[in-house]
């Protein structure tokens, strides 16, 4: 089990620690619902240092990225971030990731913790361009400071104008007295905020500075439990649940990051799938009757025939109702469709709804 540079802090705060993607991570401090509410209404801090970071550098860095990712990275400019995925050879997804353009020849890829080695090997095997690749995951810490009060809470710590930063952009600068900190206007909560990348050695200093600056705004530490309920309310995919090696980006509703203006891994087959249409789609649904949907529960029709499976589900703290995501046969993917979730052999009624579930 790996620790982050801040594991000792989480333990001292009494966090409930759980193994996640090979790391010892805080799942909750005061409780998932109260932490969820803190991020939706105020500001909270997640330690997400378990995420992976790769630096790709050289004359052909963009070519390599264009070859292995589905989105069109040629649209990036310095300081811009892009959401993308790594398609595999048989229609599925190796991982979803963020692509940061630092300059014309330098990019940072941010990948899921559970896929660091897998992604590194996948990209390395396709690096026929002589691109210099560095895996900086183990020396990089990452804090996600999320919520509507995030910019105000952090502004005294940096000269970067946080309020003016565009969504999915980043800047490097001085933060909490540390040089060369990367601050990006990204996140996984739908509540606004920033992700802050820095070397492990500065972790305590930056964590303490953030909590001191954020004190007047009611800043709190937030665990992975609330991260999951927040992202699910927004209909954001979680790798290993909603997308994996066997789900196509088109089935997952990720056609918007699948650009056929260029060639990439398996692009011809995905383009053919787009033309013929997918057989199943990832949808959002709300429970009409009482019951909480969970990962891998069967989705059935009125006659009890299996038409799909639940990929993510929870009781939504913001909406006070049970919600979920899952793959269903195309015939049931339309908004308003009646479906049933099989919970302990009972058919519990649900309805397909448009995502995001939570609209601010």
C-alpha positions as CSV (number, residue, x, y, z in Angstrom):
1,X,0.0,0.0,0.0
2,X,1.4,3.4,-1.0
3,X,0.8,6.5,1.0
4,X,0.5,10.1,-0.3
5,X,2.7,12.8,1.1
6,X,-0.3,13.8,3.2
7,X,-1.4,10.5,4.6
8,X,-0.1,11.4,8.1
9,X,-2.3,14.5,8.0
10,X,-5.4,12.6,7.1
11,X,-4.7,10.1,9.9
12,X,-4.2,12.9,12.4
13,X,-7.5,14.4,11.4
14,X,-9.2,11.1,12.2
15,X,-10.1,10.3,8.6
16,X,-11.5,6.8,7.8
17,X,-8.8,5.4,5.6
18,X,-9.4,2.7,2.9
19,X,-7.3,1.0,0.3
20,X,-8.0,2.6,-3.1
21,X,-6.0,1.9,-6.3
22,X,-3.1,0.6,-4.3
23,X,-3.0,3.7,-2.0
24,X,-4.1,4.3,1.6
25,X,-6.7,7.0,1.0
26,X,-9.2,9.0,3.2
27,X,-12.8,8.0,2.3
28,X,-14.4,10.4,4.8
29,X,-13.8,12.7,7.8
30,X,-17.0,14.1,9.2
31,X,-19.3,12.0,7.0
32,X,-20.1,11.8,3.2
33,X,-23.3,13.9,3.3
34,X,-21.9,16.8,5.2
35,X,-18.7,16.8,3.1
36,X,-20.7,16.6,-0.1
37,X,-22.7,19.6,1.1
38,X,-19.6,21.6,2.0
39,X,-18.3,21.3,-1.6
40,X,-21.7,22.1,-3.2
41,X,-22.2,25.2,-1.1
42,X,-18.7,26.3,0.1
43,X,-15.2,24.9,-0.4
44,X,-13.5,21.6,0.4
45,X,-10.1,20.0,-0.2
46,X,-9.5,16.5,-1.7
47,X,-6.1,14.9,-1.6
48,X,-6.0,13.2,-5.0
49,X,-2.2,12.7,-5.1
50,X,-2.8,9.1,-6.1
51,X,-3.5,10.2,-9.7
52,X,-0.8,9.7,-12.3
53,X,1.2,12.4,-14.2
54,X,3.3,11.8,-17.3
55,X,5.4,14.5,-19.0
56,X,5.8,14.0,-22.8
57,X,8.4,16.2,-24.4
58,X,10.0,16.6,-27.9
59,X,9.4,17.6,-31.5
60,X,6.8,14.8,-32.0
61,X,5.0,14.9,-28.6
62,X,1.8,16.1,-30.2
63,X,2.0,13.4,-32.9
64,X,2.2,10.7,-30.2
65,X,-0.7,12.2,-28.3
66,X,-2.8,12.4,-31.5
67,X,-2.0,8.7,-32.2
68,X,-3.0,7.4,-28.8
69,X,-5.9,9.7,-27.7
70,X,-9.4,10.1,-29.2
71,X,-9.8,13.9,-28.9
72,X,-8.0,16.4,-31.2
73,X,-5.0,17.7,-29.2
74,X,-4.0,20.0,-32.1
75,X,-6.7,22.3,-30.8
76,X,-4.8,22.9,-27.6
77,X,-2.8,26.0,-26.9
78,X,-0.3,26.8,-24.1
79,X,-2.2,26.8,-20.8
80,X,-5.2,24.8,-22.1
81,X,-6.5,21.4,-20.8
82,X,-8.5,18.8,-22.7
83,X,-10.5,15.8,-21.6
84,X,-9.8,12.7,-23.7
85,X,-9.5,8.9,-23.6
86,X,-7.0,6.2,-24.8
87,X,-9.0,3.8,-27.0
88,X,-7.8,0.2,-27.2
89,X,-7.6,-2.0,-30.2
90,X,-11.0,-3.7,-29.8
91,X,-13.4,-0.9,-29.2
92,X,-13.0,-0.3,-25.5
93,X,-11.1,2.3,-23.4
94,X,-7.7,1.9,-21.8
95,X,-8.3,4.9,-19.6
96,X,-9.8,8.4,-19.6
97,X,-7.3,11.3,-19.0
98,X,-6.6,15.0,-19.1
99,X,-4.1,16.4,-21.6
100,X,-2.3,19.7,-20.5
101,X,-0.3,21.7,-23.2
102,X,2.6,23.3,-21.3
103,X,4.2,24.5,-24.5
104,X,4.4,23.5,-28.2
105,X,6.7,20.5,-27.4
106,X,5.7,19.7,-23.8
107,X,2.6,18.1,-22.5
108,X,1.4,16.6,-19.2
109,X,-1.0,13.7,-19.2
110,X,-3.0,13.1,-16.0
111,X,-4.3,9.5,-15.7
112,X,-6.3,7.4,-13.2
113,X,-4.4,6.0,-10.2
114,X,-5.4,2.4,-10.9
115,X,-4.1,2.7,-14.5
116,X,-0.7,4.4,-14.1
117,X,1.4,1.4,-15.0
118,X,-1.1,0.2,-17.7
119,X,-1.3,3.6,-19.4
120,X,2.5,4.1,-19.2
121,X,3.1,0.7,-20.9
122,X,0.4,1.4,-23.5
123,X,1.7,4.8,-24.5
124,X,5.4,3.7,-24.3
125,X,4.7,0.8,-26.7
126,X,3.3,3.3,-29.3
127,X,6.1,5.8,-28.9
128,X,7.7,5.3,-32.3
129,X,8.5,9.0,-32.4
130,X,11.4,9.3,-30.0
131,X,9.3,11.4,-27.6
132,X,11.0,11.8,-24.2
133,X,8.5,10.4,-21.6
134,X,8.8,10.9,-17.8
135,X,6.5,9.4,-15.2
136,X,6.4,12.0,-12.4
137,X,3.5,10.4,-10.5
138,X,5.4,9.3,-7.4
139,X,7.0,12.7,-6.8
140,X,3.9,14.8,-7.6
141,X,1.1,15.8,-5.1
142,X,-2.3,16.9,-6.3
143,X,-5.0,18.8,-4.3
144,X,-8.4,19.5,-5.6
145,X,-9.9,22.6,-4.0
146,X,-13.5,22.5,-5.0
147,X,-16.7,24.5,-4.5
148,X,-18.2,28.0,-5.3
149,X,-15.9,29.7,-2.7
150,X,-12.7,28.1,-3.9
151,X,-11.4,31.1,-5.9
152,X,-12.0,33.5,-3.0
153,X,-10.5,31.1,-0.4
154,X,-7.3,30.7,-2.4
155,X,-6.7,34.1,-3.9
156,X,-4.5,35.4,-1.1
157,X,-2.0,32.6,-1.8
158,X,-1.2,33.5,-5.4
159,X,-0.7,36.2,-8.0
160,X,-2.6,34.1,-10.5
161,X,-6.0,35.8,-11.0
162,X,-8.1,32.7,-10.1
163,X,-11.5,34.4,-10.7
164,X,-10.5,35.1,-14.3
165,X,-9.2,31.6,-15.1
166,X,-11.3,29.9,-17.8
167,X,-12.7,26.5,-17.2
168,X,-10.1,23.8,-18.4
169,X,-7.2,26.2,-18.5
170,X,-4.1,26.3,-16.2
171,X,-1.2,28.6,-15.2
172,X,2.1,28.0,-13.4
173,X,3.2,30.5,-10.8
174,X,3.9,31.1,-7.1
175,X,1.4,29.5,-4.7
176,X,1.7,29.6,-0.9
177,X,5.3,30.9,-1.3
178,X,6.3,28.0,-3.5
179,X,7.5,28.6,-7.1
180,X,6.4,26.6,-10.2
181,X,3.1,25.3,-8.8
182,X,0.6,24.4,-11.5
183,X,-3.0,25.6,-10.9
184,X,-5.7,24.4,-13.2
185,X,-9.4,25.3,-13.3
186,X,-10.5,21.7,-13.5
187,X,-12.3,19.3,-11.2
188,X,-14.5,16.3,-10.9
189,X,-17.3,17.7,-8.8
190,X,-19.3,20.2,-11.0
191,X,-19.0,22.7,-8.2
192,X,-16.2,24.8,-9.7
193,X,-12.7,25.1,-8.2
194,X,-9.1,24.2,-8.9
195,X,-6.6,21.4,-9.0
196,X,-3.1,22.2,-7.7
197,X,0.0,20.2,-8.7
198,X,3.3,20.5,-6.8
199,X,6.3,18.4,-5.6
200,X,5.7,16.2,-2.6
201,X,8.3,18.1,-0.5
202,X,5.9,21.1,-0.4
203,X,2.8,19.1,0.6
204,X,2.6,20.1,4.3
205,X,3.3,23.8,3.6
206,X,0.7,24.0,0.8
207,X,-1.9,22.0,2.7
208,X,-1.5,24.2,5.9
209,X,-1.5,27.5,3.8
210,X,-4.7,26.4,2.0
211,X,-6.5,25.6,5.3
212,X,-5.4,28.9,7.0
213,X,-6.5,31.0,3.9
214,X,-9.7,29.1,3.7
215,X,-10.7,29.3,7.3
216,X,-13.0,32.3,7.0
217,X,-14.8,30.4,4.2
218,X,-15.4,27.3,6.2
219,X,-13.0,25.1,4.3
220,X,-13.0,21.4,5.2
221,X,-11.0,18.3,4.2
222,X,-13.1,16.0,1.9
223,X,-12.8,12.2,1.3
224,X,-13.2,10.0,-1.7
225,X,-16.8,9.1,-0.6
226,X,-18.1,12.6,-1.3
227,X,-16.0,12.8,-4.5
228,X,-18.0,9.8,-5.8
229,X,-21.4,11.2,-4.9
230,X,-20.5,14.7,-6.4
231,X,-19.2,13.3,-9.7
232,X,-22.2,11.0,-10.0
233,X,-24.6,13.9,-9.6
234,X,-22.9,15.4,-12.6
235,X,-23.0,12.2,-14.7
236,X,-19.2,12.1,-14.9
237,X,-17.8,8.7,-15.7
238,X,-15.6,6.7,-13.3
239,X,-13.1,4.4,-14.9
240,X,-13.6,0.8,-13.8
241,X,-17.3,1.5,-13.2
242,X,-18.9,3.4,-16.1
243,X,-16.1,2.9,-18.7
244,X,-13.5,0.2,-19.1
245,X,-11.7,-2.0,-21.6
246,X,-15.0,-3.3,-22.9
247,X,-17.1,-0.1,-23.3
248,X,-16.7,2.1,-26.4
249,X,-16.5,5.8,-26.0
250,X,-19.6,6.1,-28.2
251,X,-21.6,3.8,-26.0
252,X,-20.5,5.8,-23.0
253,X,-21.7,9.1,-24.5
254,X,-18.2,10.3,-25.1
255,X,-18.7,11.0,-28.8
256,X,-17.8,14.6,-28.0
257,X,-14.2,13.6,-27.2
258,X,-14.0,11.1,-30.2
259,X,-12.8,13.2,-33.2
260,X,-12.6,11.6,-36.6
261,X,-10.8,14.5,-38.1
262,X,-7.6,12.5,-37.4
263,X,-6.4,8.9,-37.2
264,X,-5.9,7.3,-33.8
265,X,-5.9,3.9,-32.3
266,X,-8.9,1.9,-33.6
267,X,-10.5,5.1,-35.1
268,X,-11.7,3.3,-38.3
269,X,-13.7,0.7,-36.2
270,X,-15.1,3.4,-34.0
271,X,-16.1,5.5,-37.0
272,X,-17.9,2.4,-38.4
273,X,-19.7,2.0,-35.1
274,X,-20.8,5.6,-35.2
275,X,-22.3,5.1,-38.7
276,X,-24.1,1.8,-37.9
277,X,-25.1,3.0,-34.4
278,X,-24.4,1.5,-31.0
279,X,-26.5,-1.4,-29.5
280,X,-26.3,-0.1,-25.9
281,X,-25.9,3.3,-24.3
282,X,-24.9,4.7,-21.0
283,X,-27.9,6.5,-19.4
284,X,-28.8,8.3,-16.2
285,X,-31.8,7.2,-14.3
286,X,-33.7,8.2,-11.1
287,X,-35.5,5.7,-8.9
288,X,-39.3,6.1,-9.0
289,X,-39.8,3.6,-6.2
290,X,-37.7,3.1,-3.0
291,X,-34.4,1.4,-3.4
292,X,-30.7,2.3,-4.0
293,X,-29.1,1.1,-7.2
294,X,-25.6,-0.4,-6.9
295,X,-22.8,-1.3,-9.3
296,X,-23.6,-4.4,-11.3
297,X,-27.3,-4.7,-10.4
298,X,-29.3,-5.9,-13.4
299,X,-31.6,-3.5,-15.3
300,X,-34.7,-5.2,-16.6
301,X,-37.8,-4.3,-18.5
302,X,-41.5,-4.6,-17.3
303,X,-41.5,-8.3,-18.3
304,X,-38.3,-8.9,-16.2
305,X,-36.0,-9.5,-19.2
306,X,-32.4,-8.2,-18.6
307,X,-31.8,-5.1,-20.8
308,X,-28.6,-3.8,-19.1
309,X,-26.7,-3.3,-15.9
310,X,-26.0,-0.5,-13.3
311,X,-22.5,0.9,-13.4
312,X,-22.8,3.6,-10.6
313,X,-25.6,4.3,-8.1
314,X,-26.1,6.2,-4.9
315,X,-28.6,8.2,-2.8
316,X,-27.9,11.7,-4.0
317,X,-27.3,14.1,-1.1
318,X,-28.2,17.2,-3.1
319,X,-31.4,15.8,-4.6
320,X,-32.5,13.6,-1.8
321,X,-33.3,10.7,-4.2
322,X,-31.6,7.6,-5.5
323,X,-29.9,8.0,-8.8
324,X,-27.7,5.9,-11.0
325,X,-26.0,5.3,-14.4
326,X,-26.0,2.2,-16.4
327,X,-25.9,0.6,-19.9
328,X,-29.2,-0.3,-21.4
329,X,-30.3,-1.6,-24.8
330,X,-30.9,1.2,-27.3
331,X,-34.6,0.8,-27.2
332,X,-34.7,1.9,-23.5
333,X,-32.1,4.7,-23.8
334,X,-34.6,7.5,-24.5
335,X,-35.3,10.1,-21.8
336,X,-38.5,9.1,-20.0
337,X,-38.1,5.4,-20.6
338,X,-39.4,3.2,-17.8
339,X,-36.9,0.7,-16.6
340,X,-36.6,-1.5,-13.5
341,X,-33.6,-2.2,-11.2
342,X,-33.3,-5.7,-9.8
343,X,-32.7,-5.3,-6.1
344,X,-32.7,-8.5,-4.1
345,X,-35.0,-10.2,-6.7
346,X,-37.4,-7.3,-6.6
347,X,-38.1,-5.2,-9.7
348,X,-37.8,-1.6,-8.5
349,X,-39.2,1.1,-10.9
350,X,-36.9,3.8,-12.3
351,X,-36.9,6.3,-15.2
352,X,-34.3,7.3,-17.7
353,X,-33.4,11.1,-17.2
354,X,-31.1,13.6,-18.9
355,X,-27.8,14.1,-17.1
356,X,-26.4,15.9,-15.2
357,X,-28.8,15.0,-12.4
358,X,-27.7,18.1,-10.4
359,X,-28.3,21.4,-12.1
360,X,-26.7,24.3,-10.2
